[in-house]
Amino acid sequence: METIAKEVIFGRFPNGDLFEIRIEIGAPYSWQGDEDEWACPVKLHPLYPNLRDIHGGSSLQALCLAISLAKSLLDAFLEKGGELTYGENGTFDVNAVFGTTKH
């Protein structure tokens, strides 16, 4: 996978130890040579070690869907009581990093 975006943060489950989370977004690629279907790798180690590549109708759509999935999975982690930080350097603000606001 050719990684085009990467962030290393830390997570903590309620009453758990701090652990490293690696977020990686790969370069979109044409699925089986078809210009009408693209795929984009997304990884969230170790929370979701076996995510499938995200498919879309264009490279831009596949990339946007992969980024959206990463955000949704991090939001779900927070909703279950998890915590995301930069370690000693403060809280990892999902909405600020992904450029979204919570409704």
N, C-alpha and C positions, 0 to 999 in steps of 0.2 A: 504494500500500500504506500503510495506517495502521499505523505502527510502535508497538508497545506495550512492547517491551523491546529494549534496544540496549547493546552493550558494544564498546569499541574496545581491542584488544590488539595485540601484535606477535608475529610468527612469524619463525622462521629455519629454513630447511632446513639439513641438515648441510653445513658449509663454505660457507654462503650468507650473503647480506646480510639484515639485519633489514628486515621489511616490515610495513605496517599490515594488520590483519585487522578487518573490521567485521562483527560478528554482529548480525543483526536478526531479530526475531520479529514478525510482523504479527498483526493482530486476526483471529480466526477469522470466517468468513463462511459463510452458507448457500449451498451449491453449487447453482446454477441454481434457487434458490428452493425447494429440497427440504429440509424440516426434518429428514430422516433422513440427510442427507449434508452434512458440513461440510468446509471446507478452511481451511488456515492457511499463510500465506507464511512462509518461512524463507530467510535469505540469509547466506552466508559469503563476503564479497568479500575478496580476489580468489581464494581457494582454490577455491570452487565458485560461479562466477558465474551459472549457469543452473539452479538447483534448482527443481523443480516444487513447487507448493503441496502440502502434505501433507493427505490426506483421512482423515476419521474419521466415526463414526456420530453424534457430538455435537460441540458446540463445544469442550467440555473435552477430549475425546479427541483432536481435531485439534490443539489447542494442546499437549497433552502429547507427542504424536507429533512435532511440529515441534521442540520443545525437545530431545527424545530424539535426533532426527536430528542436531541441531547438536552435541550432546555426542559422539555416535558418530563424527562426521566429525573433530572435534578430537582424540579419542582415536586415530583412525587416523593422523592427522598426527604425533602423538607416537610412535606405534609404528613409523613409518617413519624415526624419528630426528630429527624436527623438535623445535623448542623453542618454547614459548609464554611470553611475558612481558608485563608492564605497562611495558615499556621499562626505564627507569632505576629503576622502583619495584618491581622484584622479579618473581618467577615467577608466572604465571597458573596456579593450581591448579584444573584442570578439575573434579575431584571435589568440592572445597570449594565452588566456584561453583554447580555443578549439584546440590549436596546429595546426593551419592552416595559410596559407598565402593567401592573396587576389591577384587574377590575374588581 
